[in-house]
Amino acid sequence: MNNSFVFRDQSVINDITEWAMKERNKKTNWFLFDKVLYDLCLKYPKHNNIHEIVTKVALIGRAYSASVERRRNADVTKERDFYYGYVAPVILNSELDMRIYELRGYKTPTEDNLCKILSVHFYLQKLLKECTDMEKRSFSSKYLHFHCPNLFYIFDSYSEKEINKIVKSKYKWVCPSDSDYSYAKYCEKSFFVQQRIAPDEMNFPRIIDSFLQANYRA
């Protein structure tokens, strides 16, 4: 897995290393915004209470422009409360807590656990597709990141575009089983970067996301 990629330009290693040193303990303008969401998921980590599920799904989705209420079947569900009538029951009756619990012992992504991380993301993505008829890969990555900040890389189309400028495949890439193609490839590239810059950095998913987003806006 880790030998599948290469940096397009080796100088980016220094750029990301310097960024990581700067960002590791820095309180950005939005640190409290994120802290509220991290604290929310820390205080209510499980999915056995419908009100807690709705609160977490709605706040994280709307805060990060990845709301699950954006869906193809909106006309079908407009007469019912979408969160309480569709999303929360699906998650409430799922195996999501068990799957997240199995990851709790890990501090960072590794060669051994990355496929498990991808599988949990794919599981949530499939649950949400039942409600929305859409691939909610970005929301799923963000939602799981706030529950397990050190394990789930944050995905959106901007970050995907930027990491493709930094890392390329050495040969034809094969998607791991039980995972979403786009998220899996993005995570494997992010993992490749982490292994060469800060393999034991528990804040790296947030660091690489902020680096990619800053490059996109530059």
N, C-alpha and C positions, 0 to 999 in steps of 0.2 A: 504493500500500500504506500509506504513512505518513500519508495524509490520511483514512484510514478510521475513525479513532477520535477521541474527545475525552474530557477529564477530566470526571468527574461534579462534582468540586469542585476548583477551581484551588488551593485551600490545600494540597492534598496534595503539590503540587510542592515546597513548602518543607519539608514533613515528610520526604519521601524524600531531599531534598538534605541536610538535617541528618543524617539517618540514614546516608547515604553517607559524609559527612565523618567521622562517628563510627566507622563500621565499617571504613573502608578499611584502616587499619593496626592495628586492634584484634585482640588475641589473645583470643578468647572461651574459655569453659571447655572447649569441644569442639574447639579449633583443632588439637590434636595428633591427635585422632581423625580429622579430615579430612585432615590432612597425611600421615598414614600411607597413606591411599587415593590421594591425589594422587601421592605418591612411588612407590607401587606401580605406578601406570599410567605414570609417567614412566620408571621403570626397565624395565618390561615393556610397551612401547606397542603391540606387534604381536599378531597372532592366528595365529601359525604354530606354536605349541607348546601341546599339549592341556592340560598341567598349569598353564601360565600362564593360559590361558583359564578353566579351572575355578576357579582361585584368585581371579581378579578378579571373575568373575560371582558366585561364592558370597559373597565378603566384602562387595562393594558391595550386593548384594541384601539380605543379612541385616542389614547395618549400617543400611540405610535402609528397613527394613520393606517391601521390594518384591521379596522373594525369588521367583525364577523357578520354584522347586519347587512353588509354589502354582499348581495347574493343574487343568483339567477332566478330563484323562485320567489321573489319578493311579493308578487301578486297573489301567490297561493297562500302565503303566511301573513298577509297584512292585517287580517281580521283577528289574529291572536297575538299575544305578547311573545315576540320571537325568542327572547332570551329565556323566559320562564317556561314557554310552551314547547320549545324545540331544543335549544342548545344545552341548557342546564340538565334536563332529563337524560339526554344522550351521554353526557359526561358523568352524571351521577351514577348511572347504571353500567359504567365501563370499568375496565381494569387499569385505568390511568394511575391511580394511587399505587397499586402494586408495582407497576412498571417503573414509576419514578422512584419508589422505595428501593428497588434493586440497584439504582445508580447512586444512592446516598453515600455509599462508602468510598466513592472515587473522588479524588481531589482535582484532577485535571483529565482531559482526554488523553488516551494512550492507544497504542497499537491494539491492545487487548480489549478495550471497552468502547472504541469508537463505533463499531457496528451496533452495539447495544444502544448507544446514544441515538444513532440514526434510526433505529427501529422504534424507539419511543416517539420520536418526532413524527415518523410516518404513521404511527398508530393514532396520534392525536389528529393529524391531518386527515386521515380517513374518517375519523369520528365526525369532524366538522364538515366533511364533504356530504355526509348524510343530511345535514341541516341546510347547507348552502348551495349544494351542487357546484361548488367551486373548489379549486386547490388552494387551501389557506396555508401555504407553506411559510410565508413571511410571518403571519400571525402566530402560527404554531411555534416557530423558532423563538419569537419574542416572549411568548407566554411561558414556554419552558425555560428560557433563560432566566426569567425572574424567579423561577422556582429552584433552579440549579445553575446559578450564575457562572460557575467555573467550568461547566460541562457543555453548555449549548451555545454555539456560535450564532450570532444574530444575522439573519438573512434578509436582504431586500434586493431589488433589481439594481440599485445604485452600487451597493457593496459588491454584488456579483460582477458588475461591469468593471469595477476597479481592481478586484483581485485577479481578474483575467488579464489585466495589463501587467501584473506583477509576476504571476506564476503561469506556466504552461505545461501541458502534458508532454512527457517524453515519447509516449507511444499511445496507441488507442486505449482509452480509459474504460474500464468495465465497472458498471455500477454494482455496489454490493446488494445482495438480496435483501428484501424487506426494508427498502428505503426509497425515498423520493429522489429521482435522478438529479435534479437541479440542486437540491439541498445537500445531497451526499457529495457531489463533486465540489461544491463550495466549501463544505466542511473539511474534506480531505485536503484541499488547497490551504485552508486556514491552519489545519493541523500541521501540514508540511512547514508552513512559515513558523508556527510556534515551536516545533521541534528544533529548528535551526537558530532560533533567537532566544526563546525563554521557555524551555520545555516544562519547567516546574512552576511557572507563573500562574497563580490561580485566578488572576484578574485578566488573563489574556483575551478571552472572548470579547470583553468590553474594550480592551486596548486596541485590538485589531479592527473592531467595528469603528471606533472613533478615528483611527488612522485612515481607513478607507473612506469614511464619510467626509473627512476633511479634505482628502485628495479630490473627491468628487466635486466639492464646492469650490475648490481652488480655481 
